[in-house]
C-alpha cells in the first residue's frame, strides 16, 4: 500500500465518521489507528519497547504509558 492509497482510506474513513459521529471525529480516528500502530511496532521489535518507541518517533516513557492505556501486553510479542 502506498501513501496515497492510505491517505485515500483515511479520507474515506473521516467522511464516514463526519457524517455519523460529529463531535468525536478526532477521538474515533485516533482510537482506531493508534492501537494497531503500537501493536505492529511491538511485533516488528519482538516486544522491545525502546525499539518500538524509536520506530514511532516517541519517547520510551510515552510508549509505556500508551501501551498501558491501550491495554497492550508487550510480552505477547516477545516470542514472535
C-alpha positions, 0 to 999 in steps of 0.5 A: 500500500502506498501513501496515497492509497492510505491517505485515500482510506483515511479520507474515506474513513473521516467522511464516514465518521463526519457524517455519523459521529460529529463531535468525536471525529478526532477521538474515533480516528485516533482510537482506531489507528493508534492501537494497531500502530503500537501493536505492529511496532511491538511485533516488528521489535519482538516486544522491545519497547525502546525499539518500538518507541524509536520506530514511532518517533516517541519517547520510551516513557510515552510508549509505556504509558500508551501501551498501558492505556491501550491495554497492550501486553508487550510480552505477547510479542516477545516470542514472535 
